[in-house]
Amino acid sequence: MTWDERQEVRRIYLDNAATSWPKPETVYAASDAYLRQCGAPAGRSAYRDAVEAERSVDEVRRRIASLLGCDDARRIIFTLNGTDALNLAIHGLLAQHDHVVTTDAEHNSVLRPLRFLEETAGVQVTRVGCDASGRVSPDAVAAELRPDTKLVAVTHASNVTGTLQPIAAIAQALQGHPALFLVDAAQTVGHLPLSVRQLQADLLAAPGHKGLLGPLGTGILYVGPRADAQLHSVRQGGTGTESQQDRQPDTLPQRFEAGNLNVPGIVALGAGVDYLVQRGVEAIRQHELSLVERLSVGLGAIEQVTVYGPADVSQRVGLVSITANGHDSQQLAAALDSGYRIQVRAGLHCAPRMHQRLGTMQTGGTVRFSVGPFNDLNQIDMVITAVQQIVTAG
Ligand SMILES: Cc1ncc(COP(=O)(O)O)c(C=O)c1O
């Protein structure tokens, strides 16, 4: 079957926490137009189309900065995805024997770089637990701070339970301490209004391909003034600037952007951001909240189903994880796809410590339904009916 033929079959896509789909039409069009009509590299050559490519990249950088409440667009670094942004933040900052505080709610893209540095560079990592709803306590984070703590890394929202973490309160608890604050905003950027100033984040990592509605292969790292002074590049190479030197330029964003940029991805990401601004991130937040409320209440009413995460939906992002008594999570997800073409993700969602906390390691993890701006209540009702039919059929 070709991709075109597959579109003919009704599909309910609820894997937006992995990557968003569909994208706004303008996202597809932006990549297509760049590839057909421009196709030149950004930041390297002086002919007209190359200058135009550079101008387009800078414009997207400005629009993302504005969306995140950052007044200096050079602080937005383009990366390959959220993981790449987190690796830059973690590897670019930490040196031998540094101390880090993080949490059990983190994704492997925080946990694994930290484990790697623990094993190879003697970095000391303190992992703070969370409560049964997936929430981390600001006091518990503050209690683990040491005078030499270099970094505190916390996810803005769990990609397993959807729990929003009290980021502003954690930042408040760090006031006066020299540790830098890294926020993993993979599940929040584009889904709810946020500003780096209000979150008091020194570093904020996010994919471009989830809530920002760009294509896979895009991501960003915000580097705040305190972090800028300490963050090293982890990849060096051509930037099209200061080419007489064989040393990486110290300027932003070139210090962190070696090699040709993903211009077709970045211009499409810009179209995604434009869509968010036009529709309004707050309006999208309200839409996703209405979907997730219906979903969590509907699924929770099924006798065999356990819903994880906070009962108060205002404390979660647009995702719901469940287990169903007597049903392996992978099999339930497979039955939803084969029987109903409902596409969800099952398993550990790259966040093993959260599953240890929830006791869902033994059930093969959870089945996660994650909504986006283009889902509707009708789809949610079909999903609830499908889960009901599968679990009652045994
Ligand atoms: C909380 C969290 N952090 C980081 C990532 C990694 O993002 P990416 O898939 O863009 O590498 C994800 C992706 O699912 C995530 O949910």
The ligand as a MOL file (V3000), in Angstrom:
LIG
                    3D

  0  0  0     0  0            999 V3000
M  V30 BEGIN CTAB
M  V30 COUNTS 16 16 0 0 0
M  V30 BEGIN ATOM
M  V30 1 C 9.5470 14.2550 28.0600 0
M  V30 2 C 10.3370 14.0050 26.8020 0
M  V30 3 N 11.5960 14.4220 26.7190 0
M  V30 4 C 12.3360 14.2460 25.6220 0
M  V30 5 C 11.8340 13.6020 24.5140 0
M  V30 6 C 12.7090 13.3880 23.3240 0
M  V30 7 O 12.2830 14.1370 22.2170 0
M  V30 8 P 12.6790 13.6870 20.7490 0
M  V30 9 O 11.7910 12.5620 20.3900 0
M  V30 10 O 12.4130 14.9130 19.9210 0
M  V30 11 O 14.1180 13.3310 20.7500 0
M  V30 12 C 10.5180 13.1340 24.5430 0
M  V30 13 C 9.9580 12.3980 23.3930 0
M  V30 14 O 9.0380 11.6460 23.4940 0
M  V30 15 C 9.7440 13.3520 25.7180 0
M  V30 16 O 8.4830 12.9300 25.8000 0
M  V30 END ATOM
M  V30 BEGIN BOND
M  V30 1 1 1 2
M  V30 2 1 2 3
M  V30 3 2 2 15
M  V30 4 2 3 4
M  V30 5 1 4 5
M  V30 6 1 5 6
M  V30 7 2 5 12
M  V30 8 1 6 7
M  V30 9 1 7 8
M  V30 10 2 8 9
M  V30 11 1 8 10
M  V30 12 1 8 11
M  V30 13 1 12 13
M  V30 14 1 12 15
M  V30 15 2 13 14
M  V30 16 1 15 16
M  V30 END BOND
M  V30 END CTAB
M  END
